Amino acid sequence: MGFAASGCTTSPRQWIANGFKVGPNYCTPVADVAPDWIDANDKRVISDPVDATAWWATSFNDPVLNQLVTEAYSQNLTVQQAGARIMQARALRQIAVGNVFPQQQAVGADYSHNLTTGSGFDRHFSSWRGQFSLAWEIDFWGRYRRAVEAADADLDAEMYNYGDVVVTLVADVASNYIDIRTLQTRLELVKLNVENQRKTYELTEIRFRNGESSEVDVQQAKSSLVQTEALVPQVEITLRQTQNQLCVLLGRPPEDIDAMLGVGIIPDVAPEIVLGIPATTLLQRPDVRRAERDLAAQSALIGVAESELYPHITLSGTVGRSANQFKDLFRAGSGFGSVGPSVDWNILNYGRISGRIEFEDARFQELLAIYRQSVLDANLEAENAIVQFLKSQEQLRLQLEAAEAADETNRLITLQFEEGEEIDFNRVFSVQNTKTQQEVAAAQAKGTVAQGVVSIYRALGGGWPSPYLTQPYPYVPEPVDPPMVPEPIDAPQPNEPLPMIDAVLEQPVDNGTDN
């Protein structure tokens, strides 16, 4: 990528090579991208070409999530704002294209009744006049054509901005949905443990009445029960707030959406992920493409600024008719006209023009750094998402083992307690609380695995353009023909399920409300 040095002019040879346009001809600059993923040697990381146009459907195979994504795409107000900005960019491009043709055209007509006096008489006469005039600044230096280039790039940038909004929206909907399913599962687990601890509390009261335990044990059992019960409204608050956020993403006011969500589980995902290679996937992200298009538009503006150093050649012409009587307007001798060139050259610009060129140059350098930084940020987001996805699978496996051990410990100690064995009550309550904590942590770990998939496809720019999405309002940018996506398939579980805890984790739960 070459561009004009600050305050310098384009040589005649460059002007001809550029298609009779001053200023630089743009080409995409180089941006550093990692040659491969850090975890490329992990067998779960697949470098085959990635098709992420409908990743939420192929990754989760959840009809409810599919419906939520479709509804959000058609109704989300942020998407509509981005679509309206595309319409604005298209209108501005039409203005830029119009400037290539005669910039001024005017049709005028006038009539006047005139009176002259002198030497003792008055003279009345009329004047009829009609004319057409135009002025066309010949785009000798490419000023207007460079402006069209900038407008084209701006339109592309708005289209990619639209894509970036869609990518973010789809990922946000999926993320909120996973959070809701995770919170519903947590709520179900807490309620189950509340019931278990209530049984322990009731049994402690019975043993106290029978003289087999002290009031201290009763109060401690009650404290443990109430402490677990207090988790229920805490989770319900977060669940309601997450549902409210999902409503806004759907373009609707916060409302009760339990019936729409129905029952469901935390989504299962395959342990493998197809990522392609960094240079292929990351440089196609809509936000990266937008930054590159902003850079292209700025390159064209350098040429617009440099064209002010040269004389502007304008061809002007006027034709018309004039007569004292309307009936004489179309007779011979009533016509008039003129045509000729004019030159306008801002010679004494006092450094204003060169200063403008320097400004556009510096702005180009800024946008170049922004573009390259966007590529680095994309690489960072992808790598962070990959390590989250891979390591959270290991975390889930360990957390399931911990939850299973806690559940078995609770079963054994509860059995001993019910059979009347002498057991330290502190240990009973500690085991029950640990069971609650470990099962909730296992549910969160499973949600984290699913969130890792969302983060990866968000980082890859997945979800746009997609044949799974309906037509947006008010405009659909389609710079490429999106490939069709294979039918969703049932994804295998990331780990073999363990008994006990999976009775809740792998089954549908209620919507988080009391009947």
VOZAPA-426475 format. One line per 4 residues: number of its first residue (from 0); for each residue x negated, y, z of N, C-alpha, C. Coordinates in steps of 0.1 Angstrom, whole numbers. Layout:
BEGIN
NUM	X:Y:Z:X:Y:Z:X:Y:Z; ...;
This chain:
BEGIN
0	-8:-12:0:0:0:0:-9:12:0; -8:20:-11:-15:33:-11:-5:44:-9; -10:55:-4:-1:66:-2:-9:79:-3; -3:90:-6:-10:102:-8:-17:107:4;
4	-29:111:3:-36:117:14:-30:131:17; -30:135:30:-24:147:34:-29:159:26; -20:166:19:-24:179:12:-30:176:-1; -31:163:-6:-37:160:-19:-27:158:-29;
8	-30:160:-42:-21:158:-53:-24:145:-60; -14:140:-67:-15:128:-75:-23:132:-88; -32:123:-92:-39:126:-105:-30:123:-116; -34:128:-128:-25:125:-140:-24:111:-143;
12	-35:103:-141:-35:89:-144:-25:82:-134; -26:86:-121:-17:80:-112:-2:84:-115; 0:96:-119:13:101:-122:19:92:-134; 11:89:-144:16:81:-155:18:67:-150;
16	8:61:-143:10:48:-138:22:46:-129; 25:56:-122:37:55:-112:50:57:-120; 50:58:-133:63:60:-140:66:74:-141; 56:83:-142:58:98:-143:65:103:-130;
20	59:98:-119:64:102:-106:52:105:-97; 51:116:-90:40:119:-81:43:111:-68; 33:110:-60:35:103:-47:31:88:-49; 31:81:-38:27:66:-38:38:57:-43;
24	34:47:-50:43:36:-53:42:26:-41; 53:22:-36:54:14:-23:52:-1:-26; 45:-8:-18:45:-22:-17:44:-26:-2; 50:-38:1:51:-42:15:38:-44:21;
28	35:-37:33:22:-38:39:21:-52:46; 8:-55:49:5:-67:56:8:-65:71; 14:-75:78:16:-75:92:11:-89:98; 4:-88:109:-1:-100:115:10:-109:120;
32	9:-122:116:18:-132:122:10:-144:125; 13:-150:136:6:-162:140:7:-173:130; -3:-180:127:-3:-191:116:6:-202:120; 8:-205:133:17:-215:137:22:-213:152;
36	31:-220:156:36:-219:170:26:-224:180; 26:-219:192:17:-223:202:20:-238:205; 33:-242:205:36:-256:209:39:-264:197; 32:-261:186:34:-268:173:31:-283:175;
40	22:-287:184:19:-301:186:29:-309:194; 38:-302:200:49:-309:207:58:-315:197; 61:-328:199:69:-335:190:84:-330:189; 88:-322:199:101:-316:198:102:-304:189;
44	90:-298:186:89:-286:177:87:-291:163; 97:-288:154:97:-293:140:95:-281:131; 85:-282:122:81:-271:114:88:-271:100; 98:-279:99:105:-280:86:113:-267:84;
48	116:-263:71:124:-251:69:136:-251:77; 139:-239:83:150:-238:92:162:-231:85; 174:-237:87:186:-231:82:194:-227:95; 194:-214:98:200:-209:110:212:-201:108;
52	218:-203:96:230:-194:93:242:-197:102; 243:-209:107:255:-213:115:249:-221:127; 239:-216:133:232:-224:144:241:-228:155; 250:-219:159:259:-222:171:268:-234:168;
56	272:-236:155:280:-248:152:272:-261:151; 260:-260:146:253:-273:144:246:-276:157; 243:-266:166:236:-269:178:245:-274:190; 257:-268:190:266:-271:202:278:-279:198;
60	282:-278:185:294:-286:181:306:-284:191; 309:-271:194:320:-268:203:330:-260:196; 342:-265:194:352:-258:186:356:-245:193; 356:-244:206:360:-232:213:349:-221:210;
64	337:-224:211:326:-215:208:327:-210:193; 330:-220:184:331:-216:170:342:-205:168; 353:-207:175:364:-198:174:361:-184:180; 354:-184:191:350:-172:198:340:-164:188;
68	331:-171:182:321:-164:173:329:-158:161; 338:-165:155:346:-160:144:354:-148:148; 361:-149:160:369:-137:164:360:-125:167; 349:-127:174:340:-116:177:336:-109:164;
72	332:-117:154:327:-111:142:337:-103:135; 350:-107:136:360:-100:128:366:-88:136; 363:-87:150:369:-77:158:360:-68:166; 347:-72:167:338:-65:175:336:-51:170;
76	337:-41:178:336:-27:174:322:-23:171; 312:-28:177:298:-25:173:295:-30:159; 300:-41:155:299:-46:141:306:-36:131; 317:-31:135:325:-22:127:317:-9:125;
80	310:-4:136:302:8:135:291:6:125; 284:-6:126:273:-9:117:278:-9:102; 290:-15:100:296:-15:87:299:-1:82; 304:8:90:307:21:86:294:29:83;
84	283:26:89:270:32:86:265:27:72; 269:15:68:265:11:55:273:19:44; 286:22:47:294:30:38:288:44:37; 283:49:48:277:63:48:264:62:39;
88	256:52:41:244:51:33:247:49:18; 258:42:15:262:41:1:266:55:-5; 273:62:3:277:76:-2:265:85:-4; 256:84:5:244:92:4:236:88:-9;
92	236:75:-12:229:71:-24:235:76:-36; 249:77:-36:256:82:-48:252:97:-50; 251:104:-39:246:118:-40:232:119:-46; 223:111:-41:210:111:-46:209:108:-61;
96	217:98:-65:218:95:-80:224:106:-88; 234:113:-82:240:124:-90:230:135:-92; 220:137:-84:210:148:-86:201:145:-97; 200:133:-102:192:130:-114:197:137:-126;
100	210:138:-127:217:144:-138:219:159:-136; 224:167:-146:225:181:-144:231:185:-130; 223:193:-123:226:195:-109:237:205:-107; 239:214:-117:249:224:-116:257:224:-129;
104	270:223:-127:280:224:-138:291:233:-134; 295:242:-142:306:251:-138:314:255:-150; 327:254:-148:337:259:-158:344:271:-151; 344:283:-158:350:295:-153:359:301:-163;
108	369:308:-158:378:316:-167:383:328:-159; 384:339:-165:389:351:-158:397:360:-168; 406:368:-162:414:377:-170:414:390:-162; 413:401:-169:414:414:-163:421:424:-172;
112	429:433:-165:435:444:-172:428:457:-169; 423:464:-179:414:475:-176:420:489:-181; 416:499:-174:420:513:-177:408:522:-178; 408:530:-189:397:540:-190:404:553:-193;
116	399:564:-188:405:577:-189:394:587:-195; 399:597:-202:390:607:-207:396:615:-219; 392:628:-220:397:637:-231:412:637:-232; 419:636:-220:433:638:-220:441:626:-224;
120	435:614:-224:443:602:-227:438:590:-219; 447:581:-217:444:569:-210:444:557:-220; 434:548:-217:434:536:-226:435:524:-218; 444:515:-221:446:503:-215:442:491:-224;
124	435:482:-218:431:470:-226:429:458:-217; 430:446:-223:428:434:-215:415:427:-219; 411:418:-210:399:411:-213:401:396:-208; 400:387:-218:401:372:-215:387:366:-217;
128	384:357:-208:370:351:-209:370:337:-203; 364:328:-210:363:314:-205:349:309:-209; 342:301:-200:329:297:-202:326:284:-195; 316:277:-200:310:265:-193:295:267:-193;
132	290:264:-181:275:266:-179:270:254:-171; 257:251:-174:251:240:-166:236:244:-164; 230:238:-154:216:239:-151:210:225:-148; 200:221:-155:195:208:-153:180:209:-150;
136	176:206:-138:162:206:-135:156:193:-139; 148:193:-149:142:180:-155:133:174:-144; 136:161:-142:129:154:-131:115:150:-136; 107:161:-139:94:159:-146:84:152:-136;
140	85:155:-123:75:150:-113:81:138:-105; 94:135:-108:100:123:-101:106:126:-87; 109:139:-85:114:143:-72:127:136:-69; 136:137:-79:150:131:-77:149:116:-78;
144	141:110:-86:139:95:-86:133:90:-74; 124:97:-68:119:93:-55:130:94:-44; 138:104:-45:149:105:-36:159:93:-37; 161:89:-49:170:77:-51:163:65:-45;
148	150:63:-47:142:52:-40:144:52:-25; 143:64:-19:145:66:-5:159:62:-1; 169:66:-9:183:63:-6:186:48:-7; 180:42:-17:181:27:-19:175:20:-7;
152	164:24:-2:157:18:9:166:20:22; 171:32:23:180:35:35:192:26:35; 198:24:23:209:15:22:206:1:26; 194:-4:21:189:-17:25:187:-18:40;
156	182:-7:46:179:-7:61:192:-8:68; 203:-1:64:215:-2:71:222:-16:69; 219:-22:58:224:-36:56:217:-45:66; 204:-43:67:197:-52:77:200:-48:91;
160	203:-36:94:208:-32:107:221:-39:110; 230:-40:100:242:-47:102:239:-62:105; 230:-68:98:226:-81:101:220:-83:115; 213:-73:120:207:-74:133:218:-73:144;
164	228:-65:141:240:-64:150:247:-77:151; 249:-84:139:256:-96:139:248:-107:146; 235:-107:144:226:-117:151:227:-115:166; 227:-103:171:228:-100:185:242:-104:190;
168	252:-101:183:266:-104:187:268:-119:188; 264:-127:178:266:-141:179:258:-147:191; 246:-142:193:238:-148:204:244:-143:218; 249:-131:219:256:-127:231:268:-135:234;
172	276:-138:224:289:-146:226:285:-160:231; 275:-166:224:271:-179:228:265:-179:242; 257:-169:245:251:-168:259:262:-166:269; 271:-158:267:282:-156:277:290:-169:278;
176	293:-175:267:301:-188:268:293:-198:276; 280:-200:274:273:-209:282:273:-205:297; 272:-192:300:272:-187:313:286:-191:320; 296:-189:312:310:-192:317:311:-207:321;
180	307:-216:311:307:-230:314:298:-234:326; 287:-228:327:278:-231:338:284:-226:351; 290:-214:352:297:-209:364:309:-218:367; 316:-223:358:328:-231:360:323:-244:367;
184	312:-250:362:306:-262:367:301:-259:382; 294:-248:384:290:-245:397:301:-244:407; 312:-237:402:324:-235:411:330:-249:414; 331:-258:405:336:-271:408:328:-279:418;
188	315:-278:416:305:-285:425:307:-279:439; 308:-266:440:309:-260:454:322:-264:460; 333:-264:452:346:-268:458:345:-283:463; 339:-291:455:338:-305:459:330:-306:472;
192	319:-299:474:312:-299:486:319:-293:498; 327:-283:495:336:-278:505:345:-288:511; 351:-296:502:359:-307:507:351:-317:515; 339:-321:511:331:-330:518:328:-325:532;
196	324:-312:533:320:-306:545:332:-304:554; 344:-302:548:356:-301:556:359:-315:563; 357:-326:556:359:-339:562:349:-341:574; 337:-336:572:327:-338:583:331:-329:595;
200	336:-317:592:341:-308:603:353:-315:610; 362:-320:603:374:-326:609:370:-339:617; 360:-346:612:356:-358:619:348:-354:632; 341:-343:631:334:-338:643:344:-333:654;
204	355:-327:650:365:-323:660:371:-336:666; 373:-346:659:379:-358:664:369:-364:674; 356:-365:671:346:-370:680:345:-361:692; 347:-348:691:346:-339:702:357:-342:712;
208	370:-344:706:381:-347:715:380:-360:722; 372:-369:715:370:-383:721:358:-383:730; 352:-371:732:340:-370:741:327:-376:735; 327:-377:722:315:-383:715:306:-373:710;
212	310:-360:710:301:-349:706:304:-337:713; 295:-327:712:297:-314:720:304:-304:711; 308:-293:718:314:-282:711:304:-275:702; 291:-276:705:281:-270:697:281:-277:683;
216	283:-290:683:284:-297:670:296:-292:662; 307:-290:669:319:-286:662:317:-272:655; 311:-263:663:309:-249:658:299:-249:647; 289:-258:648:279:-259:637:285:-264:625;
220	293:-274:626:300:-280:614:309:-269:608; 316:-261:616:324:-251:611:316:-240:604; 305:-236:610:296:-226:604:291:-231:590; 287:-244:589:282:-249:576:293:-249:566;
224	305:-253:570:317:-253:561:320:-239:556; 321:-229:565:324:-216:561:313:-210:552; 301:-213:555:290:-208:547:291:-213:532; 295:-226:530:297:-231:517:309:-225:511;
228	320:-223:518:332:-217:513:330:-203:508; 320:-196:515:317:-182:510:311:-182:497; 306:-193:492:300:-194:479:311:-193:468; 323:-198:471:333:-198:461:337:-184:456;
232	340:-174:464:343:-161:458:331:-155:452; 319:-158:457:307:-152:450:306:-157:436; 308:-170:434:308:-175:420:320:-170:412; 332:-169:418:343:-164:411:342:-150:406;
236	335:-142:414:332:-128:410:324:-128:397; 313:-135:397:304:-136:386:311:-142:374; 319:-152:376:327:-158:365:336:-148:359; 344:-141:367:353:-131:361:346:-120:354;
240	335:-115:359:327:-105:352:322:-109:339; 317:-122:338:312:-127:326:324:-129:316; 335:-133:320:347:-134:311:351:-120:306; 350:-110:315:353:-97:310:344:-92:300;
244	331:-95:302:321:-91:292:324:-98:278; 328:-111:279:331:-118:267:343:-111:260; 353:-107:267:364:-100:261:360:-88:253; 351:-80:259:346:-68:252:338:-72:239;
248	331:-83:239:324:-88:227:334:-92:217; 346:-96:221:356:-100:212:364:-88:207; 361:-76:211:368:-65:207:382:-63:213; 384:-69:225:396:-67:232:394:-63:246;
252	403:-56:253:401:-52:267:400:-64:276; 393:-62:287:392:-73:297:406:-79:301; 408:-92:300:420:-98:303:418:-113:307; 428:-119:311:427:-133:315:426:-142:303;
256	415:-148:301:412:-157:289:410:-171:293; 415:-175:305:414:-189:309:421:-199:299; 433:-195:295:440:-204:285:432:-205:272; 426:-195:268:418:-195:255:406:-204:257;
260	399:-203:268:387:-210:271:390:-225:273; 401:-228:280:404:-242:284:394:-248:293; 393:-261:292:383:-268:300:371:-272:291; 360:-274:297:348:-277:289:336:-280:298;
264	325:-284:292:313:-287:299:302:-278:295; 291:-278:302:279:-270:298:274:-277:285; 272:-270:274:269:-276:261:257:-285:262; 257:-297:256:246:-305:254:239:-301:241;
268	226:-302:241:218:-299:229:207:-310:227; 203:-311:214:192:-320:211:179:-315:217; 170:-324:220:157:-320:226:148:-314:216; 151:-317:203:142:-311:192:148:-298:187;
272	139:-290:181:144:-277:175:136:-275:162; 143:-272:151:136:-269:138:133:-254:138; 120:-250:136:116:-236:136:110:-231:124; 107:-240:114:99:-235:103:85:-230:107;
276	79:-221:99:66:-215:103:68:-200:106; 60:-195:115:63:-181:119:64:-171:107; 54:-172:97:54:-162:86:67:-163:78; 73:-174:77:86:-176:69:98:-171:77;
280	99:-175:90:111:-172:97:111:-158:103; 100:-154:109:100:-141:116:101:-129:107; 94:-130:95:95:-118:86:108:-117:80; 117:-127:81:131:-126:76:141:-121:86;
284	136:-118:98:146:-113:108:152:-100:103; 165:-97:105:171:-85:101:164:-72:106; 160:-73:119:154:-60:125:140:-58:119; 133:-69:116:120:-67:109:122:-62:95;
288	131:-67:88:134:-62:74:139:-48:75; 146:-44:85:151:-30:86:139:-21:88; 130:-25:96:118:-17:99:110:-15:86; 109:-26:78:101:-25:66:108:-16:55;
292	122:-17:55:129:-8:46:128:7:50; 128:9:63:126:23:68:112:28:63; 102:20:63:89:23:58:89:26:43; 97:18:36:98:20:21:104:34:18;
296	115:37:26:122:50:24:112:62:27; 104:60:37:95:71:41:84:73:30; 80:62:24:70:63:13:75:71:2; 88:69:-2:94:77:-13:95:92:-9;
300	97:95:4:98:109:8:85:116:7; 74:109:7:61:115:5:60:121:-9; 65:113:-19:66:118:-33:75:129:-34; 86:129:-27:95:141:-28:88:154:-23;
304	81:152:-12:74:164:-6:63:168:-16; 56:159:-22:45:163:-31:49:170:-43; 62:166:-48:67:172:-60:68:187:-59; 69:192:-47:71:207:-44:58:214:-48;
308	47:207:-49:34:214:-53:34:218:-68; 43:213:-76:43:215:-90:55:224:-95; 54:230:-107:65:238:-111:77:230:-115; 89:236:-112:101:230:-115:106:236:-128;
312	109:227:-138:113:232:-151:128:229:-152; 136:240:-154:150:239:-155:155:243:-169; 164:235:-174:171:239:-187:185:244:-184; 188:256:-188:201:262:-185:208:266:-198;
316	221:265:-198:228:268:-209:242:273:-206; 248:282:-214:261:287:-212:268:288:-226; 281:283:-227:289:285:-239:302:290:-234; 309:299:-242:322:304:-239:328:312:-250;
320	340:318:-246:347:326:-255:352:338:-248; 353:350:-255:357:362:-249:365:370:-259; 377:376:-255:385:384:-264:394:393:-256; 399:404:-262:408:413:-256:422:407:-255;
324	425:398:-264:439:392:-264:437:377:-263; 446:371:-256:445:356:-254:445:349:-268; 453:354:-277:455:347:-290:442:348:-298; 433:358:-295:421:359:-302:409:351:-297;
328	411:344:-285:401:336:-279:395:325:-288; 403:320:-297:399:308:-305:397:312:-320; 396:325:-322:392:330:-335:377:331:-337; 373:332:-350:359:333:-353:354:346:-347;
332	342:346:-341:335:358:-336:338:360:-321; 347:351:-315:349:353:-301:340:345:-292; 332:336:-298:324:327:-290:310:334:-287; 305:329:-276:291:333:-272:284:321:-265;
336	271:322:-264:264:311:-258:249:315:-256; 243:307:-247:228:309:-245:222:296:-240; 210:294:-243:203:282:-238:188:286:-237; 182:280:-227:167:283:-225:162:277:-213;
340	149:274:-212:142:269:-201:138:280:-191; 136:276:-179:131:285:-169:121:277:-160; 111:283:-154:101:277:-146:101:284:-132; 101:275:-122:101:280:-108:90:273:-101;
344	80:281:-96:68:275:-90:65:282:-77; 65:275:-67:63:280:-54:47:281:-51; 41:291:-57:27:292:-56:22:297:-42; 28:308:-37:25:313:-24:33:307:-14;
348	30:294:-11:39:287:-1:33:288:13; 21:294:15:15:297:28:14:284:36; 10:273:29:8:260:36:20:252:40; 32:258:36:44:251:40:46:237:33;
352	42:237:20:44:225:13:34:215:17; 21:219:18:11:209:22:14:204:37; 19:213:45:23:209:58:34:198:58; 43:200:49:54:190:48:48:177:43;
356	39:177:34:33:164:29:26:158:41; 18:165:49:11:160:60:21:154:70; 33:160:72:43:155:81:48:142:76; 51:141:63:57:129:58:46:117:58;
360	34:121:56:23:111:57:22:106:71; 22:115:81:21:111:95:34:102:99; 45:106:94:57:98:97:56:84:91; 50:83:79:48:70:73:39:62:82;
364	28:68:87:19:60:96:26:56:108; 35:64:114:43:60:126:52:48:123; 59:49:111:68:38:108:60:25:104; 48:27:99:40:15:96:36:8:109;
368	33:15:119:30:9:132:42:3:139; 54:10:137:66:4:142:70:-9:135; 68:-10:122:70:-22:115:61:-33:120; 48:-30:121:39:-41:126:42:-45:140;
372	46:-35:148:50:-38:162:62:-47:163; 72:-44:153:84:-53:153:81:-67:150; 71:-69:141:67:-83:138:60:-89:151; 52:-82:158:46:-87:170:57:-90:180;
376	66:-81:182:77:-84:192:85:-96:188; 88:-98:175:95:-110:170:87:-122:174; 74:-122:172:66:-134:175:66:-136:190; 66:-126:198:66:-127:212:80:-133:217;
380	91:-128:212:104:-133:216:105:-148:212; 100:-151:200:102:-165:196:93:-175:205; 81:-171:208:73:-179:216:78:-180:230; 84:-169:236:90:-170:249:102:-179:249;
384	110:-178:239:122:-187:238:118:-202:236; 107:-204:229:103:-218:227:98:-224:240; 90:-217:247:85:-223:260:96:-224:270; 106:-215:270:118:-216:278:126:-229:275;
388	128:-231:262:135:-243:258:128:-256:262; 115:-257:259:108:-269:262:106:-272:277; 102:-262:284:100:-264:298:113:-265:306; 123:-259:302:136:-260:309:141:-274:308;
392	138:-282:297:142:-296:297:135:-304:308; 122:-301:310:115:-308:321:121:-304:334; 124:-291:335:130:-286:348:144:-293:350; 152:-295:340:164:-302:341:163:-316:346;
396	153:-323:340:151:-337:344:147:-338:358; 138:-330:363:134:-330:377:146:-326:386; 153:-316:382:164:-311:390:175:-321:392; 178:-329:381:187:-339:382:183:-350:391;
400	170:-353:391:165:-363:400:166:-358:415; 163:-346:417:164:-340:430:179:-340:435; 188:-337:426:202:-336:429:207:-351:432; 203:-360:424:206:-374:427:201:-379:440;
404	189:-376:444:183:-380:457:191:-373:468; 194:-360:466:202:-353:477:216:-359:478; 222:-363:467:235:-369:468:235:-383:475; 225:-391:472:223:-404:478:220:-402:493;
408	212:-392:497:209:-390:511:221:-386:518; 229:-377:512:242:-373:518:251:-385:520; 252:-394:510:261:-405:511:257:-414:523; 244:-417:524:239:-426:535:241:-420:549;
412	238:-407:550:239:-401:563:254:-399:567; 262:-396:557:277:-395:560:283:-408:564; 278:-419:558:283:-432:561:279:-436:576; 266:-432:579:262:-435:593:270:-427:603;
416	273:-414:599:281:-405:608:295:-411:610; 301:-415:599:315:-420:600:316:-433:608; 305:-441:608:305:-454:615:301:-452:630; 299:-439:633:297:-436:648:283:-437:652;
420	273:-438:644:259:-439:648:255:-426:654; 245:-426:663:239:-414:669:231:-407:658; 235:-395:654:228:-388:643:226:-374:648; 215:-368:645:213:-354:648:222:-346:638;
424	231:-338:644:240:-330:636:233:-320:627; 222:-315:632:214:-305:624:210:-312:611; 207:-324:612:202:-332:600:214:-334:590; 226:-337:596:238:-339:587:241:-326:579;
428	241:-315:587:245:-302:580:234:-298:570; 221:-300:573:211:-297:564:211:-305:552; 215:-318:553:216:-327:541:227:-322:532; 239:-319:538:250:-314:531:247:-301:523;
432	241:-292:530:237:-279:524:227:-281:512; 218:-290:515:208:-293:504:215:-300:492; 224:-308:495:232:-314:483:238:-304:475; 245:-294:482:251:-283:474:241:-275:466;
436	230:-272:472:220:-264:465:214:-271:453; 211:-284:455:205:-291:444:214:-294:433; 227:-296:436:236:-299:425:239:-286:417; 240:-275:424:242:-262:417:230:-258:409;
440	218:-261:415:205:-259:407:205:-267:395; 210:-280:395:210:-289:384:219:-283:373; 231:-278:377:240:-272:367:233:-260:361; 227:-251:369:220:-240:363:209:-244:353;
444	202:-255:357:191:-259:348:196:-264:335; 207:-271:335:213:-275:322:218:-263:314; 223:-253:321:227:-241:313:215:-234:308; 204:-234:315:191:-228:310:186:-235:297;
448	188:-248:296:184:-255:284:192:-250:272; 205:-249:274:213:-244:263:210:-230:260; 207:-221:270:204:-208:268:191:-207:260; 182:-216:262:169:-217:254:172:-218:239;
452	182:-226:236:186:-227:221:190:-213:216; 199:-207:224:204:-193:220:192:-184:218; 183:-184:228:172:-174:227:163:-177:215; 161:-190:211:153:-193:200:160:-188:187;
456	172:-190:185:179:-186:173:181:-171:173; 182:-165:184:182:-150:184:169:-145:180; 158:-151:184:144:-147:180:142:-150:166; 148:-160:160:146:-163:146:155:-155:137;
460	164:-147:142:173:-139:134:184:-148:129; 188:-158:135:198:-167:131:212:-162:132; 221:-165:123:235:-161:123:239:-151:113; 230:-147:104:233:-138:94:224:-139:82;
464	229:-139:70:243:-140:66:247:-155:68; 260:-157:70:265:-170:73:278:-173:66; 280:-184:60:293:-188:53:303:-191:64; 299:-193:76:308:-196:87:316:-184:92;
468	311:-172:88:317:-160:93:327:-154:83; 338:-148:88:347:-142:79:342:-128:74; 349:-122:65:345:-109:59:345:-98:70; 335:-91:72:335:-81:82:342:-68:77;
472	345:-60:86:351:-47:83:340:-36:85; 339:-26:76:346:-25:63:338:-30:51; 327:-36:53:318:-40:42:309:-51:45; 308:-60:35:299:-72:37:286:-70:30;
476	275:-68:36:262:-68:29:257:-82:26; 255:-85:14:250:-98:10:238:-97:1; 226:-95:7:214:-93:-1:210:-106:-7; 214:-118:-1:210:-131:-7:222:-140:-6;
480	222:-150:-14:232:-160:-13:229:-170:-2; 236:-170:9:233:-179:20:236:-193:16; 227:-202:20:229:-217:18:240:-222:27; 247:-232:22:257:-238:30:251:-246:41;
484	258:-248:52:253:-255:63:260:-269:64; 253:-279:67:259:-292:68:269:-293:79; 278:-302:78:289:-303:88:282:-306:102; 288:-300:113:282:-302:126:282:-317:130;
488	272:-321:137:271:-334:142:270:-335:157; 273:-346:163:272:-347:177:257:-347:181; 254:-337:190:240:-336:194:237:-346:205; 225:-353:205:222:-361:216:219:-353:229;
492	219:-359:240:217:-352:253:201:-351:254; 197:-340:261:183:-338:262:176:-348:271; 183:-354:280:178:-364:289:189:-374:292; 185:-387:295:194:-397:299:201:-392:312;
496	215:-393:312:222:-388:324:219:-397:336; 219:-391:348:218:-399:360:232:-400:366; 234:-410:374:248:-412:380:250:-401:391; 262:-401:396:266:-393:407:268:-378:403;
500	256:-371:401:257:-357:398:264:-355:384; 262:-364:375:267:-363:362:283:-365:362; 288:-370:373:302:-371:374:309:-357:372; 301:-347:376:306:-333:374:300:-326:362;
504	287:-328:360:280:-321:350:284:-326:336; 288:-338:334:292:-343:321:307:-344:318; 315:-339:328:329:-340:325:335:-326:325; 347:-324:318:353:-311:318:357:-307:332;
508	356:-294:334:359:-288:347:371:-278:345; 377:-274:356:388:-265:354:383:-251:351; 392:-242:349:388:-228:345:383:-219:356; 381:-225:368:375:-217:378:386:-210:387;
512	398:-213:386:409:-207:394:416:-217:402; 421:-213:413:429:-222:422:443:-223:417; 448:-236:418:462:-238:413:472:-233:424;
